[in-house]
Amino acid sequence: MDLRKIENLIHVADQGSFSKAASVLGIAQSALGRQVRKLEDECGCALLYRNGRGVSLTPDGEKLLDRLRPLLRQMDHVVTEFHNDQKSPSGQVTLGLTPTLSHMVGTRLVAEVWKRHPRIQLNIITGYSGYVLEWLTNARVDIAVLHDARRSQHIAVDPLAELDLALVSPPQSLSPAARAMPTIAFAQLRDLALVLPTRNHGLRRTLEHAATQADMPLNVTFEIDALELMKEIVVEGLAHTVLGLPAVIKEVASGQLIARRIVDPGLSTRLMLATASSRPLTQAVKIVQGILREVLGEMTATEPYRAGMRMVGD
């Protein structure tokens, strides 16, 4: 049944006249009459009484419109609601972040999304890359930011930013000369006790690859999948660790930790924006992605992040 024919019938019934309805609709009266006649043929009954004074609904016509008017109102409501959503998007978005990135941008990202799009509910859950990747695959999160993730059959990735890696040490373990050095050669990590995340983390895999290339085993004394605990272990002088420079900005500024950028070779970890290939992205998800890129871009352009972090990709 053609929706336009139903709407035309309603106009005729409301106006009580083909001529008046045709004028309102902006079509020829003869064309309007043919459409109503076709509708009556489809229904197998007369829907209008026609007389010299105008038209009125037959009992069958009234019965038909009584059933169809609520459906038409519901369709109008759906279209209006969709239009409003385009102007003011809504919905829930769950974002998976690594501890480093959550520490860096979590608060600002939540604030920006809430300020600009209060109808979008942003939820953030934090875990190391291996866990976050599993959450993305299992649809626990809508989008994720991972360290050095690779595109696969089920996961699409786009580069976001690159973080330089630094050896993070307790000040009491270093000589004054070492504390003053901004860099340290990778080979000097050979005999250091390290606290590192497990191999579920992309950063750990980056280090292991560099160690294999240098034929230099790492002395991993502690394996900890908790960023704050790793830093506390270093503060206590139990071990050193390797992190992206932005992850320890506050502790370095306060003198709790010393961070020296690793060179020869220089090491970095790439932050990748990951989505599930099989799930379409809602408008709310796309908005959160855009704001995340914007927040990261602003951070990389300012101190102290500019020294150890840069945007990559588009």
C-alpha positions in Angstrom: 0.0 0.0 0.0 1.4 3.4 -1.1 2.0 5.7 1.9 1.3 8.7 -0.3 -2.2 7.4 -1.2 -3.0 7.1 2.5 -1.8 10.6 3.2 -3.9 11.9 0.3 -7.0 10.1 1.6 -6.5 11.7 5.0 -6.2 15.2 3.4 -9.5 14.6 1.4 -11.3 13.3 4.5 -10.0 16.2 6.7 -10.9 18.9 4.0 -14.2 17.2 3.1 -13.6 18.1 -0.5 -11.3 16.8 -3.4 -10.9 20.4 -4.6 -9.8 21.8 -1.3 -7.4 18.8 -0.7 -5.9 19.1 -4.1 -5.3 22.8 -3.5 -3.5 22.1 -0.2 -1.5 19.2 -1.7 -0.6 21.2 -4.8 -1.8 18.5 -7.3 -4.5 18.3 -9.9 -8.0 17.3 -8.6 -8.3 14.6 -11.3 -5.0 13.1 -10.2 -6.0 13.1 -6.6 -9.3 11.4 -7.5 -7.5 8.7 -9.4 -5.2 8.0 -6.5 -8.1 7.6 -4.0 -9.9 5.4 -6.5 -6.8 3.1 -6.8 -6.6 2.9 -3.0 -10.3 1.9 -2.8 -9.6 -0.8 -5.5 -6.7 -2.1 -3.4 -8.9 -2.2 -0.3 -11.8 -3.8 -2.2 -14.4 -1.3 -0.7 -15.5 2.3 -0.9 -13.7 4.6 1.5 -15.5 7.8 0.7 -19.1 8.9 0.2 -19.2 11.3 -2.7 -22.0 13.9 -3.1 -22.6 17.3 -4.5 -21.6 19.0 -1.2 -18.3 17.2 -0.8 -17.1 13.9 0.6 -17.1 12.0 3.9 -15.6 8.7 5.1 -17.6 5.5 4.8 -17.5 3.2 7.9 -14.8 1.2 6.1 -12.9 4.4 5.5 -13.1 5.4 9.1 -12.0 2.0 10.2 -9.0 2.1 7.9 -7.9 5.6 9.0 -8.4 4.8 12.7 -5.8 2.0 12.3 -3.5 3.9 10.1 -3.3 7.4 11.8 -1.4 6.1 14.9 1.1 4.3 12.5 1.6 7.5 10.6 2.2 9.5 13.8 4.7 6.9 14.9 6.5 7.2 11.6 6.6 11.0 11.9 7.9 10.6 15.5 10.7 8.3 14.3 11.8 10.7 11.6 11.7 13.7 14.0 13.7 11.7 16.6 16.3 10.7 13.9 16.6 14.3 12.8 17.1 15.5 16.4 19.8 12.8 16.9 21.6 14.1 13.9 21.6 17.6 15.4 22.3 16.4 18.9 23.8 12.9 18.8 23.1 10.6 21.7 24.1 7.1 22.8 26.5 5.2 24.9 30.2 4.8 23.9 32.6 2.5 25.7 36.2 3.3 25.2 39.1 1.0 26.2 42.4 2.8 27.1 45.8 1.6 28.2 46.8 2.9 31.7 49.3 5.4 30.2 46.7 7.0 27.9 44.0 6.9 30.5 46.3 8.8 32.9 47.1 11.4 30.2 43.8 12.1 28.6 41.0 10.4 30.5 39.7 13.3 32.5 40.0 15.9 29.7 38.3 13.6 27.2 35.3 12.9 29.5 35.0 16.6 30.1 35.1 17.6 26.5 32.6 15.0 25.3 30.2 16.0 28.1 30.6 19.7 27.4 30.0 19.4 23.6 27.6 16.5 23.5 25.8 16.0 26.8 23.6 13.3 25.4 26.5 11.0 24.7 27.4 8.8 27.6 31.2 8.1 27.5 32.4 5.1 29.6 36.1 4.4 29.9 37.6 1.1 31.0 41.4 0.7 31.4 43.7 -2.3 30.8 46.8 -3.3 29.1 46.8 -3.8 25.3 46.2 -7.5 25.3 43.2 -7.2 27.6 41.7 -4.2 25.8 42.1 -6.0 22.4 40.1 -9.0 23.9 37.4 -6.6 25.1 37.2 -5.1 21.6 36.9 -8.5 20.0 34.2 -9.5 22.5 32.2 -6.2 22.0 32.8 -5.1 25.6 34.2 -1.9 24.2 33.2 0.0 21.1 36.6 1.5 20.3 40.1 1.1 21.9 43.5 2.7 21.9 46.3 0.1 21.9 50.1 0.1 21.8 51.6 -1.1 18.5 48.5 -3.0 17.5 48.3 -4.6 14.0 45.5 -4.7 11.6 43.8 -8.1 11.3 40.8 -9.7 9.8 38.6 -8.6 12.6 40.3 -5.4 13.8 40.9 -2.2 11.9 43.6 0.2 13.3 44.6 3.7 12.6 47.7 5.4 14.0 47.2 8.2 16.6 50.4 9.2 18.2 53.9 8.0 18.9 55.5 8.1 22.4 59.3 8.0 22.9 60.3 5.4 25.5 62.4 6.3 28.5 64.2 4.4 31.2 62.5 5.5 34.4 64.7 5.2 37.5 64.7 6.1 41.2 66.9 9.2 41.8 68.8 7.5 44.7 70.1 4.8 42.3 71.9 7.2 40.0 75.1 9.3 40.3 74.7 13.0 39.9 76.2 12.7 36.4 73.7 10.0 35.4 70.8 12.1 36.7 71.9 15.0 34.5 72.0 12.9 31.3 68.8 13.3 29.2 69.4 10.0 27.3 70.7 6.5 27.9 71.9 3.9 25.4 69.7 0.8 25.2 72.8 -1.4 25.9 73.0 0.1 29.4 69.8 -1.7 30.3 71.6 -5.0 30.2 72.3 -5.4 33.9 69.4 -3.3 35.4 66.6 -4.9 37.4 63.4 -4.1 35.5 59.7 -4.0 36.4 57.7 -4.4 33.2 54.2 -5.3 32.2 53.5 -8.8 30.9 53.7 -9.7 27.3 50.0 -8.8 27.0 51.2 -5.2 26.6 52.5 -3.9 23.3 55.2 -1.9 25.0 56.7 -5.1 26.5 56.7 -6.7 23.0 58.5 -3.6 21.6 61.2 -4.0 24.3 61.6 -7.7 23.8 62.0 -7.2 20.0 64.7 -4.6 20.6 66.5 -6.9 23.1 66.4 -9.8 20.6 67.8 -7.6 17.8 70.7 -6.5 20.2 71.2 -10.1 21.4 70.7 -8.7 24.9 68.4 -10.5 27.4 66.4 -8.2 29.7 66.6 -8.7 33.5 62.9 -8.6 34.2 62.7 -8.9 38.0 59.0 -8.0 38.3 56.1 -8.4 35.9 53.3 -6.0 36.9 50.2 -5.2 34.8 49.4 -2.0 36.8 50.9 1.3 35.9 50.7 3.0 39.3 52.2 0.0 41.1 55.1 -0.2 38.6 55.9 3.4 39.3 55.7 2.9 43.1 58.1 0.0 42.8 60.6 2.3 41.0 60.1 5.1 43.5 60.9 2.6 46.3 64.2 1.8 44.5 63.4 -1.9 43.8 63.8 -1.7 40.1 63.8 0.5 37.0 61.1 0.5 34.3 60.5 1.6 30.7 57.6 3.8 29.9 56.5 6.4 27.4 57.7 9.8 28.6 54.2 11.3 29.0 53.4 8.6 31.6 55.8 10.0 34.2 55.6 13.7 33.6 54.3 14.5 37.1 56.7 12.2 38.9 59.7 13.6 37.0 58.6 17.2 37.6 58.3 16.5 41.4 61.7 14.8 41.5 60.3 11.4 42.5 61.6 9.8 39.3 64.3 10.3 36.7 63.4 9.6 33.0 66.1 9.3 30.4 65.1 8.8 26.7 66.4 5.5 25.3 68.8 5.9 22.3 71.0 3.7 20.2 68.5 2.6 19.1 65.8 5.1 19.9 62.7 3.3 21.0 59.0 4.4 20.8 55.6 2.9 21.1 52.8 3.8 18.7 49.2 4.4 19.9 46.7 2.9 17.6 43.0 3.6 17.4 41.3 0.2 17.0 37.7 -0.7 16.0 36.0 -4.0 15.2 35.7 -4.5 11.5 32.4 -6.3 11.8 30.6 -3.5 13.8 29.5 -0.3 12.1 30.5 2.9 13.9 27.6 5.0 15.3 27.7 8.7 15.0 28.4 8.9 18.8 31.4 6.7 18.3 32.7 8.8 15.5 32.3 12.0 17.6 34.3 10.5 20.5 37.1 9.4 18.0 37.3 13.0 16.7 37.4 14.6 20.1 40.1 12.0 21.2 42.3 13.0 18.2 41.7 16.6 18.9 42.7 16.3 22.6 45.8 14.3 21.8 46.8 16.8 19.1 46.5 19.7 21.5 48.6 17.9 24.1 51.4 17.1 21.6 51.6 20.8 20.7 52.3 21.9 24.3 54.9 21.4 26.9 55.7 19.1 28.6 54.3 16.5 26.2 55.8 18.0 23.0 59.2 16.6 23.9 58.2 13.0 24.0 55.1 12.6 22.0 53.9 13.4 18.4 50.8 12.8 16.3 51.0 10.4 13.4 48.6 9.6 10.7 45.7 11.8 9.6 
